[in-house]
Every structure is written in structure tokens, then in C-alpha cells.
Amino acid sequence: MARLLDQVFGHKDLISKMLQAFSGERPGQTFLFVGPSGIGKKKIAIGFAQALLCEKTRTACGSCPGCLRVAAGAHESLKIVLPTGSQIKIDDSRDIIEFLSLQSLTPRRVVIIDQAQLLNLQAANSLLKTLEEPPAETYFFLLAPSAAGLLPTLRSRSRTVGFKPLKSEEIRRGATEAPEWAVRACQGSFEKLAQLLDVSEIEIRGQAFLVLQQFFEDKEFLTENTWRDIFKERQRSQRIFSYWISFLRDVLYYQEGQKKSILNVDQGDLLKMISEQKRSRLLDFLEKIMRVELEVGQNRDVQLMIEELWVHEQDRGKEI
Ligand SMILES: [Zn+2]
């Protein structure tokens, strides 16, 4: 069984700096990990727990009983708190305090609070004293998407560690089967990658390109029913517009010859076809789609908006 920290993708500098700190004199005891979800904050926190609870070294050996129990999610000195529903409640805080009041069986203890931004006021307040003066050799890792979402009282008691989204090559290494368009579009997050590759999301994406092609090519577009059916659902419509926006940006990059910046690399034919349009027309279209995307959320009639847009585009297409 290997060290958990070796199974993490990316964040190598951050990990080695923190491991160094843990081998030093005063590493701090309360850490706030901030960064987008799905980039490995929790895995890394558990990896540090393994390092702290290792019976042989301060960087985790991966094979002692302590390391193995952390890897198996069954270490008596590691407590991981997750939100129940949309909050972390006072009962969870009481659990932590009780956990720390028991006599420790190991030299160190670790508490990980995932989604710490969901600690409600009562729960957070009851932890303040513990976080301010943690028991000796007790380490806290609070994880959150951004420091701003966290109560200032918690923030001020923690050492903030900022996590950046993963690089594309790190995502590729961690998800070797993922198509290139998804790797590029996932914004450095494995969680976002999984969402993009969800069956229903793949279907929506396919529809987005199908309808966009019809929109530009089909002279009978207004009488077609496919897009009308697809745009019946507001949420689906919004997803489709966001795919259109990302795709139109790609078209602009394509025109500029900036192929590295293109996200939807699997849509070469459509990309070529639409990039034949004049740039000014594309910019205007992109702006309109962004407005439409916004207005879908304000209960406007999506089908009517598409009709207007199509008629407008036909008129623009006639311009010289
Ligand atoms: Zn070990």
C-alpha cells in the first residue's frame, strides 16, 4: 500500500512545503484549504493525516498499521466531518469536541472538516475555542471552495493554504480515458470532469451542437420541431446556451489561429463551417446568445427568443 500523498495528482510543491513544515518546529495546527471542488483538497488532507499519524516517519511510510488504517478510512485518531444535508450542524461540532475529550491512543490526532463553509453559526461558534487553542498535537484541516464563504472568526484562526485548479496534463494523467474536449473544458477539476461526462450531460451537449448546426444551415429552421422540443425545458436550454457560448468562443479562437485555446476539439467540422461567418457577425451573435442565456432565467419564452434570433441572423446573412 502506497502513501496516499503519492496518489494525488498535481499540487506537488504545496505538498512538499507542507510536509516540510510538519517536520519543523511550529507548523501550525489549524489549516484552511481553499480552492475549487474536485481538485484534490480532501485527498490531500487525508494524505497529511496519514503523514501525521504514521508510526514511522513524519511524511507517511504507507505501510505501518497507522498508515494502513488511515488508507482504509478506519483510524481511531482521524475524524472526518461531512455536511449532513446542506449544513454542518451543532451535533457535528459536539461530536468533534467529544472526540477530542477522549484520551488519545496515538501521539497525534487529526480532524478534517469538509465543506467547512457549510458550518452553521451555532456549529462554528462552538468550535471557536477549540480552534483557537487546539489540544496539543491535534491538527485541523478545514476545506472550502473559497475563504470568503467562511465565517471570519474561523478564517482568522486558521492558516490559509490556497489550491489552484489542476493543469490539463494532470487531469489527463488522472483520467486517461477522458476525451480531450472534456479535459480542456473541466477547468482543472475532476469533479467538473465527471459532471461533463455524465450520460445526460453528454446528450445535452450533443443536442447543443446539433441545433447550432441546424440554426446556421437549415433554411426551414423555423418549421423544424427538433429544436422546439429540446428548448422546452428551461434548465436544459440554459445548458445548451452555455455550450453555444463556449463553442462561439472557440470559433473566434479558430479564426485567430489560436488552436491551443479551443475547448471543443471534437467539433472540427462545425467549427470550420461556422468560422466562415464574418467576425463582426459572430461577435454580435455571441453577444445575443449571452443575453438570451441570461433572459432564460427570467422566465422569457425560449422558443420565441430563438425565432427572433434566427430571423435576425437571416437578415444579417443577407448583408454584404
Ligand atoms: Zn506509516
Boltz pocket constraint, residues with backbone or C-beta under 6 A from the ligand:
constraints:
  - pocket:
      binder: B
      contacts: [[A, 50], [A, 53], [A, 54], [A, 55], [A, 56], [A, 57], [A, 60], [A, 61], [A, 62], [A, 63], [A, 64], [A, 65], [A, 66], [A, 67], [A, 68]]
      max_distance: 6.0
